[in-house]
Every structure is written in structure tokens, then in C-alpha cells.
Amino acid sequence: MSRGSSKPRIGISVGDINGVGLEVIIKTFIDSRMQDFCVPIVYGSSKLSTAYRKVLEINDFSFNVIKSADEANAKKANIMECWQEEVELKLGESNQDGGTYALRSLEAATNDLKAGKIDALVTAPINKENIQSDQFNFPGHTEYLDENFEGKSLMLMVNDTIKIGVATNHIPVSSIANTLTADMIFTKLKILNKSLTQDFCINGPRIAVLGLNPHAGDNGLLGKEEENMIIPAINNAKSIGINAFGPYPADGFFGSGAFTKFDAVLAMYHDQGLIPFKSLSFGEGVNYTAGLSIIRTSPDHGVAYDIAGQNKADENSFRKAVYLACDIVKHRRLSEEINENPLVVKK
């Protein structure tokens, strides 16, 4: 990310080709004003995107076809050819092709991200079942990227008014209590605090921490996880200057609107954080993988087979994912500039 004030180069993986990924991508970049903010590079196939456009009856848009990210036109939406063979669209259907070419796109974008040819990655939705293979044996994008890049990831759901991170990602509910530890929660709080400061430019962020059990354990009557793990993690965070508060009972915390008093929330598990987040902002939210050396965002919805190819998919969340990726690139560049030559304090 050493391109100074140049527009961020945003790589985009197409996700499951039979879902709504290509639809929201096309609808986002029909608006040429998007190129004022970034240089989009879609990793896929021009033949496939043309076939998808015909299904949608969109005739006034086409991608600039390139063979390498280095060829990207800064004034156009680009598509990089990741495969040449003909692939049949079967919109609304989960099949092996959907997973195979989602992975082909993701791998190509990931390789360019590693090589510094793009500044950030925006991922369209995958089907977590049909993408499984010897090359992809992960519950989702977050874990795949965690394996491929430096740092420890934190799934952070973001909209204009709330940011919710989750201490555990895609694991069974039956495994949550045994997976959580005080050290894990403390680590997630450090990641969240750093991301809020570096990626969102929030000074001294206030972080609310949710309890695991009903009523946040009711002083141990409904579970000991708060006393044994969550409170010690909060105290450890406070000891290093992190403004962490809680634990709060999740139902009352969101029901009362208390979340509006904080810059971010750390939930203990996936649904505890994502159910209130999507209830408050479905179609407006973005999934950001915080904590890694790279920048990755995605829309807050899935493959949506039920409406794929029907021109019903709302691109707003995907567009916001592109905007957030651009913003974080700029914030990290600013942070690097500020810290490049720090003043030496003379004793």
C-alpha cells in the first residue's frame, strides 16, 4: 500500500457463480461514479459475466477485460480472466461448479493480495458447503484468510451506527463454552481496539462486552463463564488502557438501546452478535475481517439462491463493502505516514 494518494485497487472475488454475487457486483459498477473512489478488479470470467448480464437484461454495461491486475484501467471496472473454459450458469442451484469457480476466483485474488497488486479484497458470498475441497477446508472466508495472512482475525460487522465483533466464529453452539477462554477474549479485545483506532480512526474507543449466559450469568447462578473468563479478560484489557466495559446481558443491552453509547461491541458467539446486527441493519451492513495484515470486506448476506438471476438482489450492502474497503485503505495509509518518522523525545 505504497501508492500514496492514488485510488485504492480493490480486488473482488465473484463468490458462488450461481448465487447473487455477480448480480450485485454488476449492479454496483454500472454506476461509473464508483471509479472515482477505486480501481475495481473482478476476478472471474468475461464470458460468465456476459452470460449473467444477459439473464439480467443489462445491456448498457461491460467490464474492461484484462489478463493481469497490472493492466487495470483506473477509469473502468475491470475483470481479470481467471479461466477460459465455458461454464454453464445454473442460477439458484448449488452445484460443484459453483464451489469450484468461487475458489478459483478467491485464490487468484488472494495471490494478488499477497503480491501487493491490489490494496484490499471484497468477497462476494460463497456456499460454505460446495466450496469444500483439498484446497479449501474452512468454515468460511474468515478462517481461510486467517490461514493465509499475518495476524489473528476478528469477524467485525459494521454499519454507520454499530460495530459488533464475535469472540468465536463459525463453530457449533455446543462448543462455544469450551472454546472460550480469558486469553482468547482478551486477545479479541486487543484486536478490536487496534482496529477501531487504526482502521476507523477512533481515539480511545469504548467497547462493550456481552456475557455468555442469560442475564450475564446472574452472579454465577446461571453459569460461571462470566466470573471465570469474561470479567478477567475485561480487567486485563483495562490494565493496558483499553476502555472495555461489561459483561452486559445481551437481550437488555440491545433492547434498551445501550449499544448506542459504545463504539463497538464484542459478542461471545456468532448468532449473539449477528442476529441483533442484521435485525438493525440488514442490507446495510458489512462484514470486515479485522486483525489481519490485509483488508477484506464482504456484504452481510449470503448466496441467496432463491432470487439469483431474477434482478431482485439489492446491491447496497456490496457497495458499502467496497466503500468501507476504500476507507480502511486510506486510514491505514494515513496511519503509516503518521508513524513513518516519529519524533524522538529527547530526555
NORJO-V788306 format. One record per pair of residues at least 24 apart in sequence whose ideal C-beta (glycine too) atoms are under 10 Angstrom apart, sorted by the first residue. I is the first residue (numbers start at 0). J is the second residue. If there is no record, write none. Layout:
i=I j=J
i=I j=J
This chain:
i=0 j=115
i=0 j=117
i=0 j=118
i=0 j=119
i=0 j=293
i=0 j=294
i=0 j=328
i=0 j=329
i=0 j=331
i=0 j=332
i=0 j=335
i=1 j=115
i=1 j=118
i=1 j=332
i=1 j=335
i=2 j=38
i=2 j=115
i=2 j=118
i=2 j=328
i=2 j=332
i=3 j=332
i=3 j=336
i=4 j=329
i=4 j=332
i=5 j=38
i=5 j=73
i=5 j=118
i=5 j=332
i=6 j=34
i=6 j=35
i=6 j=36
i=6 j=37
i=6 j=38
i=6 j=39
i=6 j=73
i=6 j=74
i=6 j=118
i=6 j=325
i=6 j=328
i=6 j=329
i=7 j=36
i=7 j=37
i=7 j=38
i=7 j=39
i=7 j=117
i=7 j=118
i=7 j=119
i=7 j=294
i=7 j=321
i=7 j=324
i=7 j=325
i=7 j=326
i=7 j=327
i=7 j=328
i=7 j=329
i=7 j=332
i=8 j=37
i=8 j=38
i=8 j=39
i=8 j=40
i=8 j=68
i=8 j=71
i=8 j=73
i=8 j=77
i=8 j=111
i=8 j=115
i=8 j=116
i=8 j=117
i=8 j=118
i=8 j=119
i=8 j=328
i=9 j=33
i=9 j=36
i=9 j=37
i=9 j=38
i=9 j=39
i=9 j=40
i=9 j=41
i=9 j=108
i=9 j=117
i=9 j=118
i=9 j=119
i=9 j=120
i=9 j=121
i=9 j=294
i=9 j=296
i=9 j=320
i=9 j=321
i=9 j=322
i=9 j=324
i=9 j=325
i=9 j=328
i=10 j=38
i=10 j=39
i=10 j=40
i=10 j=41
i=10 j=42
i=10 j=68
i=10 j=71
i=10 j=77
i=10 j=79
i=10 j=104
i=10 j=105
i=10 j=107
i=10 j=108
i=10 j=109
i=10 j=110
i=10 j=111
i=10 j=112
i=10 j=116
i=10 j=117
i=10 j=118
i=10 j=119
i=10 j=120
i=10 j=121
i=10 j=122
i=10 j=295
i=10 j=324
i=11 j=37
i=11 j=39
i=11 j=40
i=11 j=41
i=11 j=42
i=11 j=43
i=11 j=76
i=11 j=77
i=11 j=78
i=11 j=79
i=11 j=104
i=11 j=108
i=11 j=117
i=11 j=119
i=11 j=120
i=11 j=121
i=11 j=122
i=11 j=123
i=11 j=317
i=11 j=320
i=11 j=321
i=11 j=324
i=12 j=41
i=12 j=42
i=12 j=43
i=12 j=81
i=12 j=101
i=12 j=102
i=12 j=103
i=12 j=104
i=12 j=105
i=12 j=106
i=12 j=107
i=12 j=108
i=12 j=109
i=12 j=120
i=12 j=121
i=12 j=122
i=12 j=123
i=12 j=124
i=12 j=125
i=12 j=140
i=12 j=295
i=12 j=297
i=13 j=41
i=13 j=42
i=13 j=43
i=13 j=44
i=13 j=47
i=13 j=48
i=13 j=51
i=13 j=78
i=13 j=81
i=13 j=100
i=13 j=101
i=13 j=103
i=13 j=104
i=13 j=105
i=13 j=108
i=13 j=122
i=13 j=123
i=13 j=124
i=13 j=125
i=14 j=43
i=14 j=97
i=14 j=100
i=14 j=101
i=14 j=104
i=14 j=105
i=14 j=122
i=14 j=123
i=14 j=124
i=14 j=125
i=14 j=126
i=14 j=130
i=14 j=140
i=14 j=297
i=14 j=298
i=14 j=301
i=14 j=302
i=15 j=92
i=15 j=93
i=15 j=94
i=15 j=96
i=15 j=97
i=15 j=98
i=15 j=100
i=15 j=101
i=15 j=104
i=15 j=123
i=15 j=124
i=15 j=125
i=15 j=126
i=15 j=127
i=15 j=129
i=15 j=130
i=15 j=301
i=15 j=302
i=15 j=303
i=15 j=304
i=15 j=307
i=16 j=43
i=16 j=44
i=16 j=47
i=16 j=48
i=16 j=50
i=16 j=51
i=16 j=86
i=16 j=87
i=16 j=88
i=16 j=89
i=16 j=90
i=16 j=94
i=16 j=96
i=16 j=97
i=16 j=98
i=16 j=99
i=16 j=100
i=16 j=101
i=16 j=103
i=16 j=104
i=16 j=123
i=16 j=302
i=16 j=307
i=17 j=51
i=17 j=86
i=17 j=87
i=17 j=88
i=17 j=89
i=17 j=90
i=17 j=91
i=17 j=92
i=17 j=93
i=17 j=94
i=17 j=96
i=17 j=97
i=17 j=98
i=17 j=100
i=17 j=101
i=17 j=126
i=17 j=129
i=17 j=302
i=17 j=304
i=17 j=307
i=17 j=308
i=18 j=90
i=18 j=91
i=18 j=92
i=18 j=93
i=18 j=97
i=18 j=101
i=18 j=123
i=18 j=124
i=18 j=125
i=18 j=126
i=18 j=300
i=18 j=301
i=18 j=302
i=18 j=303
i=18 j=304
i=18 j=305
i=18 j=306
i=18 j=307
i=18 j=308
i=18 j=312
i=19 j=90
i=19 j=91
i=19 j=123
i=19 j=124
i=19 j=298
i=19 j=300
i=19 j=301
i=19 j=302
i=19 j=303
i=19 j=304
i=19 j=305
i=19 j=306
i=19 j=307
i=19 j=308
i=19 j=309
i=19 j=311
i=19 j=312
i=19 j=313
i=19 j=314
i=19 j=317
i=20 j=51
i=20 j=97
i=20 j=101
i=20 j=104
i=20 j=122
i=20 j=123
i=20 j=124
i=20 j=125
i=20 j=297
i=20 j=298
i=20 j=301
i=20 j=302
i=20 j=303
i=20 j=307
i=20 j=312
i=20 j=317
i=21 j=47
i=21 j=48
i=21 j=50
i=21 j=51
i=21 j=52
i=21 j=54
i=21 j=55
i=21 j=88
i=21 j=90
i=21 j=123
i=21 j=307
i=21 j=308
i=21 j=312
i=22 j=51
i=22 j=52
i=22 j=54
i=22 j=55
i=22 j=57
i=22 j=90
i=22 j=123
i=22 j=303
i=22 j=306
i=22 j=307
i=22 j=308
i=22 j=309
i=22 j=310
i=22 j=311
i=22 j=312
i=22 j=313
i=22 j=314
i=22 j=317
i=23 j=123
i=23 j=124
i=23 j=298
i=23 j=300
i=23 j=303
i=23 j=312
i=23 j=313
i=23 j=314
i=23 j=315
i=23 j=316
i=23 j=317
i=23 j=318
i=23 j=320
i=24 j=48
i=24 j=51
i=24 j=62
i=24 j=76
i=24 j=78
i=24 j=121
i=24 j=123
i=24 j=314
i=24 j=317
i=24 j=318
i=24 j=321
i=25 j=51
i=25 j=52
i=25 j=55
i=25 j=57
i=25 j=60
i=25 j=61
i=25 j=62
i=25 j=76
i=25 j=312
i=25 j=314
i=26 j=55
i=26 j=57
i=26 j=60
i=26 j=310
i=26 j=312
i=26 j=313
i=26 j=314
i=26 j=315
i=26 j=317
i=26 j=318
i=27 j=76
i=27 j=121
i=27 j=298
i=27 j=314
i=27 j=315
i=27 j=316
i=27 j=317
i=27 j=318
i=27 j=319
i=27 j=320
i=27 j=321
i=27 j=322
i=28 j=60
i=28 j=62
i=28 j=75
i=28 j=76
i=28 j=77
i=28 j=78
i=28 j=314
i=28 j=317
i=28 j=318
i=28 j=321
i=29 j=57
i=29 j=59
i=29 j=60
i=29 j=76
i=29 j=314
i=30 j=60
i=30 j=76
i=30 j=314
i=30 j=318
i=31 j=60
i=31 j=74
i=31 j=75
i=31 j=76
i=33 j=76
i=33 j=318
i=33 j=321
i=33 j=322
i=33 j=325
i=34 j=72
i=34 j=73
i=34 j=74
i=34 j=75
i=34 j=76
i=34 j=77
i=35 j=74
i=36 j=321
i=36 j=322
i=36 j=324
i=36 j=325
i=36 j=326
i=36 j=329
i=37 j=73
i=37 j=76
i=37 j=118
i=37 j=119
i=37 j=121
i=37 j=321
i=37 j=322
i=37 j=324
i=37 j=325
i=37 j=328
i=38 j=68
i=38 j=71
i=38 j=72
i=38 j=73
i=38 j=74
i=38 j=75
i=38 j=76
i=38 j=77
i=38 j=117
i=38 j=118
i=39 j=63
i=39 j=71
i=39 j=75
i=39 j=76
i=39 j=77
i=39 j=78
i=39 j=117
i=39 j=121
i=39 j=321
i=40 j=65
i=40 j=67
i=40 j=68
i=40 j=70
i=40 j=71
i=40 j=72
i=40 j=76
i=40 j=77
i=40 j=78
i=40 j=79
i=40 j=107
i=40 j=108
i=40 j=111
i=40 j=116
i=40 j=117
i=40 j=120
i=41 j=65
i=41 j=76
i=41 j=77
i=41 j=78
i=41 j=79
i=41 j=81
i=41 j=104
i=41 j=108
i=41 j=121
i=41 j=123
i=42 j=68
i=42 j=77
i=42 j=78
i=42 j=79
i=42 j=80
i=42 j=81
i=42 j=103
i=42 j=104
i=42 j=105
i=42 j=106
i=42 j=107
i=42 j=108
i=42 j=109
i=42 j=110
i=42 j=111
i=42 j=117
i=42 j=120
i=43 j=78
i=43 j=79
i=43 j=80
i=43 j=81
i=43 j=82
i=43 j=86
i=43 j=100
i=43 j=101
i=43 j=103
i=43 j=104
i=43 j=107
i=43 j=108
i=43 j=123
i=44 j=78
i=44 j=79
i=44 j=80
i=44 j=81
i=44 j=82
i=44 j=83
i=44 j=84
i=44 j=85
i=44 j=86
i=44 j=100
i=44 j=103
i=44 j=104
i=45 j=78
i=45 j=79
i=45 j=80
i=45 j=83
i=46 j=80
i=46 j=82
i=46 j=83
i=46 j=84
i=46 j=85
i=46 j=86
i=47 j=78
i=47 j=81
i=47 j=82
i=47 j=85
i=47 j=86
i=47 j=87
i=47 j=88
i=47 j=100
i=47 j=104
i=48 j=78
i=49 j=78
i=50 j=85
i=50 j=86
i=50 j=87
i=50 j=88
i=50 j=90
i=51 j=88
i=51 j=90
i=51 j=307
i=51 j=308
i=53 j=88
i=54 j=88
i=54 j=90
i=54 j=307
i=54 j=308
i=54 j=309
i=54 j=310
i=55 j=90
i=55 j=308
i=55 j=309
i=55 j=310
i=55 j=312
i=56 j=310
i=57 j=310
i=67 j=111
i=67 j=116
i=68 j=107
i=68 j=108
i=68 j=110
i=68 j=111
i=68 j=112
i=68 j=114
i=68 j=115
i=68 j=116
i=68 j=117
i=69 j=111
i=69 j=116
i=71 j=116
i=71 j=117
i=79 j=104
i=79 j=107
i=79 j=108
i=79 j=111
i=79 j=116
i=79 j=117
i=80 j=107
i=81 j=105
i=81 j=106
i=81 j=107
i=81 j=108
i=82 j=107
i=88 j=307
i=88 j=308
i=89 j=307
i=89 j=308
i=90 j=304
i=90 j=306
i=90 j=307
i=90 j=308
i=90 j=309
i=91 j=302
i=91 j=303
i=91 j=304
i=91 j=305
i=91 j=306
i=91 j=307
i=91 j=308
i=91 j=309
i=92 j=129
i=92 j=304
i=92 j=307
i=93 j=126
i=93 j=128
i=93 j=129
i=93 j=302
i=93 j=304
i=94 j=126
i=94 j=129
i=95 j=129
i=95 j=130
i=95 j=132
i=96 j=129
i=97 j=125
i=97 j=126
i=97 j=128
i=97 j=129
i=97 j=130
i=97 j=302
i=97 j=304
i=98 j=125
i=98 j=126
i=98 j=127
i=98 j=128
i=98 j=129
i=98 j=130
i=98 j=131
i=98 j=132
i=98 j=135
i=99 j=129
i=99 j=130
i=99 j=132
i=100 j=130
i=101 j=125
i=101 j=126
i=101 j=129
i=101 j=130
i=101 j=135
i=101 j=302
i=102 j=129
i=102 j=130
i=102 j=131
i=102 j=132
i=102 j=134
i=102 j=135
i=102 j=143
i=103 j=134
i=105 j=130
i=105 j=134
i=105 j=135
i=105 j=140
i=105 j=143
i=105 j=144
i=106 j=134
i=106 j=135
i=106 j=143
i=106 j=147
i=108 j=295
i=109 j=143
i=109 j=144
i=109 j=147
i=109 j=148
i=109 j=293
i=109 j=295
i=110 j=147
i=112 j=144
i=112 j=147
i=112 j=148
i=112 j=292
i=112 j=293
i=112 j=294
i=112 j=295
i=113 j=147
i=113 j=148
i=113 j=292
i=113 j=293
i=115 j=293
i=117 j=293
i=117 j=294
i=117 j=324
i=117 j=328
i=118 j=293
i=118 j=294
i=118 j=324
i=118 j=325
i=118 j=327
i=118 j=328
i=118 j=329
i=118 j=331
i=118 j=332
i=119 j=293
i=119 j=294
i=119 j=295
i=119 j=296
i=119 j=320
i=119 j=321
i=119 j=323
i=119 j=324
i=119 j=325
i=119 j=326
i=119 j=327
i=119 j=328
i=119 j=331
i=120 j=144
i=120 j=288
i=120 j=293
i=120 j=294
i=120 j=295
i=120 j=296
i=120 j=297
i=120 j=324
i=121 j=285
i=121 j=294
i=121 j=295
i=121 j=296
i=121 j=297
i=121 j=298
i=121 j=317
i=121 j=318
i=121 j=320
i=121 j=321
i=121 j=322
i=121 j=323
i=121 j=324
i=121 j=325
i=122 j=286
i=122 j=288
i=122 j=295
i=122 j=296
i=122 j=297
i=122 j=298
i=122 j=317
i=122 j=320
i=123 j=297
i=123 j=298
i=123 j=300
i=123 j=302
i=123 j=317
i=123 j=320
i=124 j=286
i=124 j=297
i=124 j=298
i=124 j=299
i=124 j=300
i=124 j=301
i=124 j=302
i=124 j=303
i=124 j=317
i=125 j=297
i=125 j=301
i=125 j=302
i=126 j=301
i=126 j=302
i=126 j=304
i=127 j=169
i=127 j=301
i=127 j=302
i=129 j=302
i=137 j=168
i=137 j=169
i=138 j=168
i=138 j=169
i=138 j=170
i=139 j=168
i=139 j=169
i=139 j=286
i=139 j=288
i=139 j=297
i=140 j=286
i=140 j=288
i=140 j=295
i=140 j=297
i=141 j=165
i=141 j=168
i=141 j=169
i=141 j=286
i=141 j=287
i=141 j=288
i=141 j=289
i=141 j=290
i=141 j=291
i=141 j=295
i=141 j=297
i=142 j=168
i=142 j=169
i=142 j=288
i=143 j=288
i=143 j=295
i=144 j=288
i=144 j=291
i=144 j=293
i=144 j=295
i=145 j=288
i=145 j=290
i=145 j=291
i=147 j=291
i=147 j=293
i=148 j=288
i=148 j=290
i=148 j=291
i=148 j=292
i=148 j=293
i=148 j=295
i=149 j=290
i=149 j=291
i=149 j=292
i=149 j=293
i=150 j=190
i=150 j=193
i=150 j=288
i=150 j=289
i=150 j=290
i=150 j=291
i=150 j=292
i=150 j=293
i=151 j=183
i=151 j=186
i=151 j=187
i=151 j=189
i=151 j=190
i=151 j=289
i=151 j=290
i=151 j=291
i=152 j=187
i=152 j=190
i=152 j=288
i=152 j=289
i=152 j=290
i=152 j=291
i=152 j=295
i=153 j=186
i=153 j=187
i=153 j=188
i=153 j=189
i=153 j=190
i=153 j=191
i=153 j=193
i=153 j=194
i=153 j=265
i=153 j=287
i=153 j=288
i=153 j=289
i=153 j=290
i=153 j=291
i=154 j=187
i=154 j=266
i=154 j=269
i=154 j=272
i=154 j=273
i=154 j=286
i=154 j=287
i=154 j=288
i=154 j=289
i=154 j=290
i=155 j=187
i=155 j=190
i=155 j=191
i=155 j=194
i=155 j=195
i=155 j=198
i=155 j=199
i=155 j=263
i=155 j=264
i=155 j=265
i=155 j=272
i=155 j=285
i=155 j=286
i=155 j=287
i=155 j=288
i=155 j=289
i=155 j=290
i=155 j=296
i=156 j=263
i=156 j=264
i=156 j=266
i=156 j=272
i=156 j=273
i=156 j=275
i=156 j=276
i=156 j=277
i=156 j=279
i=156 j=280
i=156 j=284
i=156 j=285
i=156 j=286
i=156 j=287
i=156 j=299
i=157 j=194
i=157 j=198
i=157 j=199
i=157 j=263
i=157 j=276
i=157 j=280
i=157 j=283
i=157 j=284
i=157 j=285
i=157 j=286
i=157 j=287
i=157 j=289
i=157 j=296
i=157 j=299
i=157 j=319
i=157 j=320
i=157 j=323
i=157 j=327
i=158 j=276
i=158 j=277
i=158 j=279
i=158 j=280
i=158 j=281
i=158 j=282
i=158 j=283
i=158 j=284
i=158 j=285
i=158 j=299
i=158 j=316
i=158 j=319
i=158 j=323
i=159 j=280
i=159 j=283
i=159 j=284
i=159 j=319
i=160 j=258
i=160 j=259
i=160 j=279
i=160 j=280
i=160 j=283
i=161 j=253
i=161 j=258
i=161 j=259
i=161 j=261
i=161 j=262
i=161 j=263
i=161 j=264
i=161 j=275
i=161 j=276
i=161 j=279
i=161 j=280
i=161 j=284
i=162 j=191
i=162 j=194
i=162 j=195
i=162 j=199
i=162 j=201
i=162 j=204
i=162 j=206
i=162 j=258
i=162 j=261
i=162 j=262
i=162 j=263
i=162 j=264
i=162 j=265
i=162 j=276
i=162 j=284
i=162 j=285
i=162 j=287
i=162 j=289
i=163 j=191
i=163 j=207
i=163 j=209
i=163 j=253
i=163 j=258
i=163 j=263
i=163 j=264
i=163 j=265
i=163 j=266
i=163 j=271
i=163 j=272
i=163 j=273
i=163 j=275
i=163 j=276
i=163 j=277
i=163 j=279
i=163 j=280
i=163 j=284
i=164 j=188
i=164 j=190
i=164 j=191
i=164 j=194
i=164 j=195
i=164 j=206
i=164 j=208
i=164 j=263
i=164 j=264
i=164 j=265
i=164 j=266
i=164 j=272
i=164 j=287
i=164 j=289
i=164 j=290
i=165 j=209
i=165 j=264
i=165 j=265
i=165 j=266
i=165 j=267
i=165 j=268
i=165 j=269
i=165 j=270
i=165 j=271
i=165 j=272
i=165 j=273
i=165 j=276
i=166 j=191
i=166 j=208
i=166 j=209
i=166 j=211
i=166 j=228
i=166 j=229
i=166 j=232
i=166 j=265
i=166 j=266
i=166 j=267
i=166 j=268
i=166 j=269
i=166 j=271
i=166 j=272
i=167 j=211
i=167 j=266
i=167 j=267
i=167 j=268
i=167 j=269
i=167 j=271
i=167 j=272
i=168 j=268
i=168 j=269
i=169 j=268
i=169 j=269
i=170 j=268
i=170 j=269
i=171 j=268
i=172 j=268
i=172 j=269
i=172 j=270
i=172 j=271
i=174 j=268
i=175 j=211
i=175 j=224
i=175 j=267
i=175 j=268
i=175 j=269
i=175 j=270
i=175 j=271
i=176 j=211
i=176 j=212
i=176 j=222
i=176 j=223
i=176 j=224
i=176 j=228
i=176 j=267
i=176 j=268
i=178 j=267
i=178 j=268
i=179 j=211
i=179 j=224
i=179 j=227
i=179 j=228
i=179 j=229
i=179 j=232
i=179 j=267
i=179 j=268
i=180 j=224
i=180 j=227
i=180 j=228
i=180 j=231
i=180 j=232
i=181 j=224
i=181 j=227
i=181 j=228
i=181 j=229
i=181 j=230
i=181 j=231
i=181 j=232
i=181 j=233
i=181 j=234
i=181 j=235
i=182 j=228
i=182 j=231
i=182 j=232
i=182 j=235
i=183 j=228
i=183 j=232
i=184 j=208
i=184 j=211
i=184 j=224
i=184 j=228
i=184 j=229
i=184 j=230
i=184 j=231
i=184 j=232
i=184 j=233
i=184 j=235
i=184 j=236
i=184 j=243
i=184 j=246
i=184 j=265
i=184 j=267
i=185 j=228
i=185 j=229
i=185 j=231
i=185 j=232
i=185 j=233
i=185 j=234
i=185 j=235
i=185 j=236
i=185 j=238
i=185 j=239
i=185 j=241
i=185 j=243
i=186 j=232
i=186 j=235
i=186 j=236
i=186 j=290
i=187 j=232
i=187 j=236
i=187 j=265
i=187 j=266
i=187 j=267
i=187 j=289
i=187 j=290
i=188 j=232
i=188 j=233
i=188 j=235
i=188 j=236
i=188 j=237
i=188 j=239
i=188 j=241
i=188 j=243
i=188 j=263
i=188 j=265
i=189 j=232
i=189 j=235
i=189 j=236
i=189 j=239
i=189 j=241
i=189 j=243
i=189 j=290
i=190 j=265
i=190 j=289
i=190 j=290
i=190 j=291
i=191 j=236
i=191 j=241
i=191 j=243
i=191 j=262
i=191 j=263
i=191 j=264
i=191 j=265
i=191 j=289
i=191 j=290
i=192 j=236
i=192 j=239
i=192 j=240
i=192 j=241
i=192 j=242
i=192 j=243
i=192 j=262
i=192 j=263
i=192 j=265
i=193 j=241
i=193 j=289
i=193 j=290
i=194 j=263
i=194 j=287
i=194 j=288
i=194 j=289
i=194 j=290
i=194 j=291
i=194 j=327
i=195 j=241
i=195 j=242
i=195 j=262
i=195 j=263
i=195 j=289
i=196 j=262
i=196 j=330
i=196 j=334
i=197 j=289
i=197 j=327
i=197 j=330
i=197 j=331
i=197 j=333
i=197 j=334
i=197 j=335
i=197 j=338
i=198 j=287
i=198 j=289
i=198 j=290
i=198 j=294
i=198 j=323
i=198 j=326
i=198 j=327
i=198 j=328
i=198 j=330
i=198 j=331
i=198 j=334
i=199 j=262
i=199 j=263
i=199 j=287
i=199 j=289
i=199 j=323
i=199 j=326
i=199 j=327
i=199 j=330
i=200 j=326
i=200 j=327
i=200 j=329
i=200 j=330
i=200 j=333
i=200 j=334
i=201 j=262
i=201 j=263
i=202 j=262
i=203 j=240
i=203 j=241
i=203 j=242
i=203 j=262
i=204 j=241
i=204 j=242
i=204 j=243
i=204 j=261
i=204 j=262
i=204 j=263
i=205 j=241
i=205 j=242
i=205 j=243
i=205 j=244
i=205 j=260
i=205 j=261
i=205 j=262
i=205 j=263
i=206 j=233
i=206 j=236
i=206 j=241
i=206 j=242
i=206 j=243
i=206 j=244
i=206 j=245
i=206 j=261
i=206 j=262
i=206 j=263
i=206 j=264
i=206 j=265
i=207 j=242
i=207 j=243
i=207 j=244
i=207 j=245
i=207 j=246
i=207 j=247
i=207 j=252
i=207 j=257
i=207 j=258
i=207 j=260
i=207 j=261
i=207 j=262
i=207 j=263
i=207 j=264
i=207 j=265
i=207 j=266
i=208 j=232
i=208 j=233
i=208 j=236
i=208 j=243
i=208 j=244
i=208 j=245
i=208 j=246
i=208 j=247
i=208 j=252
i=208 j=261
i=208 j=263
i=208 j=264
i=208 j=265
i=208 j=266
i=208 j=267
i=209 j=245
i=209 j=246
i=209 j=247
i=209 j=248
i=209 j=249
i=209 j=250
i=209 j=252
i=209 j=253
i=209 j=258
i=209 j=264
i=209 j=265
i=209 j=266
i=209 j=267
i=209 j=268
i=209 j=271
i=209 j=272
i=209 j=275
i=210 j=245
i=210 j=246
i=210 j=247
i=210 j=248
i=210 j=249
i=210 j=252
i=210 j=266
i=210 j=267
i=210 j=271
i=211 j=246
i=211 j=249
i=211 j=266
i=211 j=267
i=211 j=268
i=211 j=271
i=212 j=246
i=212 j=248
i=212 j=249
i=212 j=267
i=213 j=248
i=213 j=249
i=213 j=250
i=214 j=248
i=214 j=249
i=214 j=250
i=214 j=251
i=215 j=245
i=215 j=246
i=215 j=247
i=215 j=248
i=215 j=249
i=215 j=251
i=215 j=252
i=216 j=246
i=216 j=248
i=217 j=248
i=224 j=267
i=225 j=267
i=228 j=267
i=229 j=265
i=229 j=267
i=232 j=265
i=233 j=265
i=236 j=265
i=249 j=274
i=249 j=275
i=250 j=275
i=253 j=278
i=253 j=279
i=263 j=289
i=273 j=299
i=280 j=316
i=280 j=319
i=281 j=313
i=281 j=316
i=282 j=313
i=282 j=314
i=282 j=315
i=282 j=316
i=282 j=319
i=283 j=313
i=283 j=315
i=283 j=316
i=283 j=319
i=284 j=315
i=284 j=316
i=284 j=319
i=284 j=320
i=284 j=323
i=285 j=316
i=285 j=317
i=285 j=318
i=285 j=319
i=285 j=320
i=285 j=321
i=285 j=322
i=285 j=323
i=285 j=324
i=286 j=316
i=286 j=320
i=286 j=323
i=287 j=320
i=287 j=323
i=287 j=324
i=287 j=327
i=289 j=327
i=292 j=331
i=294 j=323
i=294 j=324
i=294 j=325
i=294 j=326
i=294 j=327
i=294 j=328
i=294 j=330
i=294 j=331
i=295 j=320
i=295 j=324
i=295 j=327
i=296 j=320
i=296 j=321
i=296 j=322
i=296 j=323
i=296 j=324
i=296 j=325
i=296 j=326
i=296 j=327
i=297 j=323
i=297 j=324
